[in-house]
Amino acid sequence: MVDRRQVLAGGVALGAATTLGLATPALAADTVHPFGLGVASGDPLPDGVVLWTRLVADAGQLPARPVEVGWQIAEDERFRRVVQSGTATARPELAHSVHVEACGLRPGREYFYRFRAHGQLSPVGRTRTAPAPHADPRSLRLGVVNCQDFQNGYWPAYDGLATEDLDVVFHLGDYIYEYDAHSRFADRNHSPVATPGLDQLRTLEDYRGRHAQYKGDPALRAAHAAFAWVPTWDDHETENNYAGTTDEIDDTGARRQSPEEFARQRAAAYQAYYEHMPIRARLRPGSSELKIYRRFDFGRLARFHVLDTRQYRTDQPGGVPGDFGPEQIGRANTAGSLTGDEQELWLTQGLRSSSARWNVIAQQVMMSRTRFPNPTGVPPTIVNLDQWDGYAPQRDRLLRFLADARIANPVVLAGDIHSTWFSDLLADFDDPASPTVAVEFVATSVSSDFPVAFDGPIKAINPLVNPHVRYFDGLARGYLRCELDRDSWRTDVRVVESIETRRSPVRTSASFAVEAGRPGLHPA
């Protein structure tokens, strides 16, 4: 019996080097391993899934010509029962990336896939289709990850994730970071950029190089190969705290860009994101727009609405440095929007039409009202205006809709803040006795930093100013593991002991649950 993780990690040729039927000429000596960035799958539907890879050279650039890539999908790890196969073209204008939208698959099934180019087989990936539209699956297991600053530490969380028994993984953003090289680890310095000193990525080659560097990490490659992913971006895939085509508020001098200049940077960032993600989207190279908000049904058990809270948002209100400021600024932001009108309408229509047992909003920034201690003391608390607290009227509108429309069992997933927060979302946050409308699970980071000095004060102040927060931890890195059935949703906080080394044990530090039909979190 072949161990599944061995198969996924290395790929098993089993004499199949010729079965994909490609007679592409061999590459030069420095390009003998074109699959150095691994393989991935994503955006699972009942009858199909997106398969991804990107061809690279061991050193230097691939020749600027198209390359034919063969692909196979099988029911078994040894590819004795191949069910789909074909060829795709890896084009130089898309960094020799490949997106195969495989279809004709059976719902709710495990499959294995691989690619071949220039006489080389890729590693083997495992994926799973979504259940049939009217199926009533007994359960669903998912992982939630985000915020993986390469320079801040290693990724044992992804080693742990790869060994879980999951149906799908949701990545909620900050897949790469844009900063210049300044790691305390000799082997974790960020890739070179065209304009050092800006602490930003600007060009398409900048973004491509950074994505390739991140994809080169073996732990991340293993996690991609193990499951289908549903990714969405946050800010660092382009630039910290950007809003629409508005540059980061704290940028000055050469860093500061006009909306027209920033739109060109955003176009480069969005194209590189598409080139490196197993995502079902329609890219127009050179465009500063890429629609990635989308919806996934897992039978009648769960519907997931995956949001984009960066591309369409209005600027953070108040114009305060770092986007932390008085709560009233966000409350007064009546014209502000995190989603834009079109996406907000799409979300409410999708929620209203859902017949799913669980209705999930998977998005980037924390929705719960969250007051932080103010270091200056006046006012005593402040909020993060880059989160939903900066757009409080829209949040109020959404929570009111969830209550008035009687949306079944709403759950919000979020990331961004590099710490774990589990909260009840109240109809009125000023009234602790207000009905709970939904629950929110905010995942900690894979490696990105949360200041240790903030952990204690936040834990001390939460019962006083954030009584709806049921759990908080700012010290641990890791991911969330969720399991849901028709009766309940359970979320386990999976944390690593350290990000100072590549290998570190993973353990469960807390578990919380919500019962179907009874909104509100409780320890599991």
C-alpha positions in Angstrom: 0.0 0.0 0.0 1.4 3.4 -1.0 1.2 6.0 1.7 -0.9 8.9 0.4 1.4 11.6 1.7 4.4 10.0 0.0 2.5 10.0 -3.3 1.4 13.6 -2.9 4.9 14.8 -1.9 6.9 13.2 -4.6 4.7 12.0 -7.3 4.8 8.4 -8.6 5.7 7.9 -12.2 4.9 4.2 -12.3 6.0 4.0 -15.9 3.6 6.7 -16.9 6.1 9.2 -18.3 4.7 8.5 -21.8 1.1 8.0 -21.0 0.3 11.7 -21.2 1.3 11.6 -24.8 3.4 14.7 -25.2 6.6 14.7 -27.3 7.8 18.2 -26.4 11.5 18.7 -26.9 13.6 18.5 -23.8 14.6 21.7 -22.0 18.1 22.8 -21.4 20.0 21.5 -18.4 18.9 24.2 -16.1 15.2 23.5 -16.7 14.9 19.8 -16.0 12.5 20.3 -13.1 9.7 22.5 -14.5 7.3 21.7 -11.6 9.3 23.4 -8.8 6.3 25.4 -7.6 4.2 22.3 -7.2 0.6 21.7 -8.1 -2.7 22.8 -6.7 -6.5 22.5 -7.2 -9.3 24.8 -6.2 -12.8 26.2 -6.6 -14.5 22.7 -6.4 -17.9 22.2 -8.0 -20.0 19.1 -8.0 -18.8 18.1 -11.5 -15.4 19.7 -11.6 -12.4 21.5 -10.2 -9.6 23.9 -11.3 -6.2 22.3 -11.7 -3.1 24.5 -11.5 0.6 24.5 -12.0 3.2 26.9 -13.3 6.3 25.8 -15.2 9.6 27.3 -14.0 13.3 26.8 -14.7 15.8 25.6 -12.2 17.7 28.7 -13.0 16.9 31.7 -15.2 13.8 32.1 -17.4 11.9 29.6 -19.4 12.1 30.3 -23.2 9.5 32.8 -24.3 7.3 30.4 -26.2 4.2 28.4 -25.4 4.6 24.9 -23.8 2.1 22.1 -24.1 1.3 20.5 -20.8 -0.5 17.2 -20.4 -2.8 16.5 -17.4 -4.6 13.5 -16.0 -7.2 12.9 -13.3 -7.6 9.5 -11.8 -9.6 7.8 -9.1 -6.5 6.3 -7.5 -3.0 7.4 -6.5 -1.3 5.1 -9.0 -3.4 6.4 -12.0 -4.6 3.0 -13.0 -8.2 4.4 -13.3 -7.8 7.6 -15.3 -11.1 9.4 -15.8 -10.1 12.6 -17.5 -7.0 13.7 -19.5 -6.0 16.4 -21.9 -3.5 19.1 -22.8 -3.3 22.8 -21.9 -1.0 25.5 -23.1 1.3 27.3 -20.7 1.8 30.7 -22.2 4.7 33.0 -21.5 2.4 36.0 -21.2 0.8 34.3 -18.2 4.2 33.2 -16.7 3.7 29.7 -18.1 0.9 29.1 -15.7 -1.8 26.5 -16.4 -5.5 26.6 -15.3 -7.4 23.5 -16.3 -11.1 23.7 -15.6 -11.7 20.0 -15.4 -15.4 19.0 -15.7 -17.4 15.8 -16.1 -16.4 14.5 -12.7 -18.6 12.8 -10.1 -19.9 14.8 -7.2 -18.4 14.3 -3.7 -15.5 12.2 -4.9 -11.8 12.1 -4.2 -9.5 12.4 -7.2 -5.8 12.5 -7.9 -4.2 14.6 -10.6 -0.8 15.3 -12.2 0.8 17.2 -15.1 3.6 16.4 -17.6 5.8 18.7 -19.6 9.2 18.3 -21.3 9.3 14.6 -20.3 8.9 15.4 -16.6 6.0 14.4 -14.4 4.7 16.7 -11.7 4.0 15.8 -8.1 0.6 14.2 -7.6 -2.1 16.2 -6.1 -5.3 15.1 -4.3 -8.6 17.0 -4.7 -12.3 16.5 -4.0 -15.4 17.7 -5.8 -18.3 19.3 -4.0 -21.4 17.2 -3.2 -24.3 17.1 -5.7 -26.6 20.1 -5.5 -29.5 18.3 -3.7 -27.3 15.9 -1.7 -27.5 16.0 2.0 -23.9 15.1 3.1 -23.5 13.9 6.7 -20.7 16.3 7.4 -18.1 18.7 5.9 -14.6 19.3 7.2 -12.7 22.4 6.2 -9.5 24.3 7.0 -9.2 28.1 7.3 -5.8 29.8 6.8 -4.5 33.2 6.1 -1.5 35.6 6.6 1.7 33.9 5.9 4.5 36.4 6.1 7.5 34.5 4.7 10.0 36.6 6.5 8.5 36.3 9.9 9.0 32.6 10.3 8.5 29.1 9.0 5.3 27.3 8.2 4.9 24.2 10.3 1.2 25.0 10.3 1.0 23.9 6.7 2.7 20.6 7.5 0.0 20.1 10.1 -2.7 21.2 7.7 -1.5 18.7 5.1 -2.0 15.8 7.4 -5.6 16.7 8.4 -8.7 14.9 6.9 -10.4 17.8 5.2 -12.7 18.3 2.2 -11.6 21.8 1.3 -9.4 24.7 2.5 -10.4 28.3 2.6 -7.5 30.9 2.3 -8.7 34.3 3.4 -5.9 36.5 2.2 -2.4 37.8 2.7 -0.9 34.9 0.7 2.2 37.0 0.0 3.7 40.2 1.6 5.0 43.1 -0.4 7.9 44.3 1.9 11.6 44.5 1.1 14.0 41.9 2.5 14.5 42.2 6.3 14.2 38.7 7.8 16.0 37.5 10.9 16.2 34.1 9.1 19.0 33.8 6.6 16.9 31.7 4.3 13.7 33.7 4.6 14.6 37.1 3.1 12.2 38.4 0.5 12.9 38.1 -3.2 14.6 41.1 -5.0 12.4 43.9 -6.5 12.8 46.3 -9.3 13.0 49.4 -7.0 14.5 48.5 -3.6 13.8 50.9 -0.7 10.1 51.5 -1.4 9.2 48.5 0.7 6.6 47.7 -1.9 6.2 45.6 -5.0 5.4 47.6 -8.1 6.0 45.6 -11.3 4.5 42.3 -12.7 7.9 40.7 -12.4 8.1 41.9 -8.7 4.8 40.1 -7.9 5.6 37.0 -9.9 8.9 36.6 -8.1 7.3 37.0 -4.7 4.6 34.5 -5.5 7.1 32.0 -6.8 9.2 32.4 -3.7 6.3 31.6 -1.5 5.2 28.7 -3.6 8.7 27.3 -3.3 8.2 26.5 0.4 7.8 22.7 0.7 5.2 23.0 3.5 2.9 25.2 1.4 3.3 23.0 -1.6 2.3 19.9 0.5 -0.8 21.7 1.8 -1.8 22.7 -1.8 -1.3 19.2 -3.1 -3.4 17.6 -0.3 -6.7 19.5 -0.8 -8.8 21.7 -3.0 -8.4 25.3 -2.0 -10.8 28.3 -2.2 -8.6 31.4 -2.0 -9.4 35.1 -1.9 -7.1 38.0 -1.5 -6.7 40.7 1.2 -4.4 43.7 1.1 -0.8 42.4 1.1 -1.2 40.6 -2.2 -1.2 44.2 -3.5 -0.2 46.6 -0.8 -1.0 47.1 2.9 -4.4 48.7 3.7 -5.1 49.8 0.1 -8.8 50.6 -0.7 -10.0 50.3 -4.3 -7.4 52.4 -6.2 -6.4 54.4 -3.1 -2.9 54.0 -1.9 -2.0 53.2 1.7 -2.6 56.3 3.8 0.9 56.3 5.4 2.7 56.3 2.1 4.8 59.5 1.4 7.4 60.6 -1.1 8.3 58.1 -3.8 5.9 55.5 -2.1 2.9 57.7 -2.6 0.9 57.1 -5.9 -2.0 58.7 -7.6 -5.1 56.5 -8.3 -3.9 56.1 -11.9 -0.4 55.0 -10.8 -1.8 52.7 -8.2 -4.2 51.1 -10.7 -1.2 50.0 -12.7 0.4 48.4 -9.7 -2.9 46.7 -8.8 -3.1 45.3 -12.4 0.3 43.7 -11.9 -0.7 42.3 -8.5 -4.0 40.9 -9.7 -2.4 39.2 -12.7 0.3 37.6 -10.7 -2.3 36.4 -8.2 -4.3 34.8 -10.9 -1.2 33.2 -12.4 -0.4 31.5 -9.1 -3.8 30.5 -7.8 -6.1 27.6 -8.6 -9.0 30.0 -9.1 -11.9 30.1 -11.5 -11.7 33.7 -12.9 -11.4 35.6 -16.2 -8.3 37.6 -16.4 -7.7 40.4 -18.9 -4.0 41.0 -18.8 -3.2 44.6 -18.0 -6.6 45.3 -16.4 -6.7 46.6 -12.8 -10.0 44.6 -12.3 -10.4 40.9 -11.6 -13.7 39.6 -10.2 -13.0 36.9 -7.6 -16.1 37.1 -5.3 -18.0 33.8 -5.9 -20.3 31.2 -4.3 -19.9 27.5 -3.5 -22.6 25.1 -2.5 -21.8 21.8 -0.7 -25.1 20.1 -1.2 -27.8 21.3 1.1 -25.4 21.3 4.0 -23.6 24.6 3.5 -23.4 27.6 1.1 -20.2 29.7 1.1 -20.1 33.3 -0.1 -16.5 34.2 -0.7 -16.1 38.0 -0.7 -13.6 40.5 -2.0 -13.4 43.4 0.5 -10.5 45.2 -1.1 -11.1 45.9 -4.8 -14.5 47.6 -4.4 -14.2 49.2 -1.0 -14.3 53.0 -0.3 -11.3 54.5 1.4 -11.0 53.9 5.2 -12.7 56.8 6.9 -11.1 59.5 9.0 -7.7 59.8 7.3 -5.9 58.7 10.6 -2.4 57.2 10.5 -2.4 53.4 10.5 -6.3 53.5 10.2 -6.8 53.1 13.9 -9.0 55.8 15.4 -12.2 56.7 17.4 -15.2 54.4 17.0 -17.4 57.3 16.0 -15.5 57.7 12.7 -16.7 54.3 11.5 -20.2 54.8 12.8 -20.5 58.1 10.8 -19.3 56.4 7.6 -22.8 56.1 6.2 -21.6 56.2 2.5 -18.8 53.8 3.1 -18.7 50.2 1.8 -16.3 47.3 2.1 -17.9 45.4 -0.8 -19.4 48.0 -3.2 -23.1 48.0 -4.0 -23.0 45.3 -6.6 -21.3 42.8 -4.4 -23.5 43.6 -1.5 -26.6 43.0 -3.5 -25.1 39.7 -4.8 -24.4 38.6 -1.2 -27.9 39.4 0.1 -29.6 37.7 -2.9 -27.4 34.6 -2.4 -28.2 34.5 1.2 -31.9 35.0 0.7 -32.2 32.3 -2.0 -30.2 29.7 0.0 -31.8 26.4 1.1 -28.6 25.4 2.9 -28.4 24.4 6.6 -25.4 26.7 7.1 -24.8 30.0 5.4 -21.2 31.1 5.5 -19.6 34.4 4.6 -15.9 33.8 4.0 -14.1 37.1 3.9 -11.0 39.0 5.0 -11.4 41.4 8.0 -13.1 41.0 11.4 -16.8 41.8 11.4 -17.3 41.9 15.1 -17.1 45.3 16.8 -13.7 45.2 18.5 -12.5 47.9 20.8 -8.8 48.1 21.5 -7.1 49.9 24.4 -5.8 53.3 23.3 -2.1 53.8 24.1 -2.7 57.5 24.5 -5.7 57.1 26.8 -8.0 59.6 25.1 -10.4 58.2 24.1 -9.9 55.1 26.2 -10.6 52.7 23.3 -10.1 52.8 19.5 -11.1 50.6 16.7 -9.4 49.3 13.5 -11.0 51.4 10.8 -9.7 49.0 8.1 -12.1 46.3 9.5 -15.9 46.4 9.5 -15.7 48.8 12.4 -14.7 51.4 9.9 -17.8 50.6 7.9 -20.3 50.2 10.8 -23.5 51.3 8.9 -22.9 48.6 6.3 -22.3 46.0 9.0 -25.5 47.0 10.8 -27.3 46.7 7.5 -26.0 43.2 6.9 -26.7 42.0 10.4 -30.2 43.4 10.3 -30.8 41.6 7.0 -29.6 38.3 8.5 -32.1 38.7 11.3 -35.1 40.1 9.3 -34.7 37.5 6.4 -34.3 34.7 9.0 -31.1 33.4 7.2 -30.4 29.9 8.5 -27.4 29.6 10.8 -25.1 32.3 9.5 -21.4 31.9 10.1 -18.7 34.5 9.3 -15.1 33.5 8.7 -12.3 36.0 8.7 -8.5 36.5 9.1 -6.2 39.5 8.7 -5.5 40.4 12.3 -2.9 37.6 13.1 -4.8 36.4 16.2 -7.7 34.2 17.0 -11.1 35.8 17.9 -14.4 33.9 18.3 -17.4 36.2 18.7 -21.1 36.4 18.8 -22.4 38.9 16.3 -25.1 40.9 18.0 -28.0 42.8 16.5 -26.9 45.7 18.7 -23.4 45.7 20.1 -24.2 48.4 22.6 -26.7 46.1 24.3 -25.0 42.9 25.7 -28.5 41.4 26.0 -29.2 41.9 22.3 -30.0 38.8 20.3 -27.1 37.0 18.6 -27.6 37.1 14.9 -24.6 35.1 13.7 -21.2 33.8 14.9 -17.7 34.7 13.7 -14.5 32.6 13.7 -11.4 34.7 13.0 -8.3 32.5 12.3 -4.8 33.4 13.5 -2.0 33.7 11.1 0.2 31.0 9.6 3.3 33.1 10.5 2.6 36.8 10.4 3.3 38.7 13.6 0.9 39.8 16.3 2.7 42.0 19.0 3.1 39.9 22.1 2.7 43.0 24.3 -0.9 43.5 23.0 -2.1 40.0 24.1 -2.4 40.6 27.8 -4.1 44.0 27.7 -6.6 42.8 25.1 -7.5 39.8 27.2 -7.9 42.0 30.2 -10.1 44.5 28.5 -12.3 42.2 26.4 -14.8 41.3 29.2 -15.4 45.0 29.7 -15.6 46.5 26.2 -16.0 43.4 24.0 -18.3 41.1 26.1 -19.5 39.3 22.9 -16.0 38.0 22.3 -16.0 34.4 23.5 -12.3 33.6 22.9 -9.2 35.5 22.0 -5.5 34.5 21.7 -2.8 36.7 20.2 0.2 34.4 21.0 -0.2 31.4 18.8 0.2 30.8 15.1 -1.8 28.1 13.2 -5.1 27.6 11.5 -8.7 26.6 12.1 -10.2 23.2 11.6 -14.0 23.2 11.2 -16.5 20.3 11.1 -20.2 20.8 10.5 -23.2 18.6 10.2 -26.9 19.3 10.2 -26.9 19.7 14.0 -23.8 21.6 14.9 -20.6 23.4 13.8 -17.4 22.8 15.7 -14.2 24.8 15.2 -10.9 23.7 16.6 -8.0 26.1 17.1 -4.9 24.3 15.7 -1.7 25.9 16.8 2.0 25.2 16.4 4.6 25.4 19.2 6.9 27.6 17.3 7.5 29.2 13.9 11.3 29.5 14.6 11.9 26.1 13.0 10.5 24.3 10.0 9.1 21.5 12.0 6.9 22.0 15.1 4.1 19.9 16.7 0.5 20.9 16.1 -2.1 20.8 18.9 -5.6 21.9 19.6 -5.7 24.9 22.0 -9.4 25.5 22.1 -12.7 24.2 20.6 -16.0 26.1 20.3 -19.3 25.1 18.8 -22.6 26.5 17.7 -25.8 24.5 17.5 -28.0 24.7 14.5 -31.0 26.9 15.1 -29.5 28.3 18.3 -27.1 31.1 17.5 -24.3 31.7 20.0 -20.9 30.2 20.7 -20.1 27.8 23.6 -17.0 25.7 24.4 -17.0 22.3 22.7 
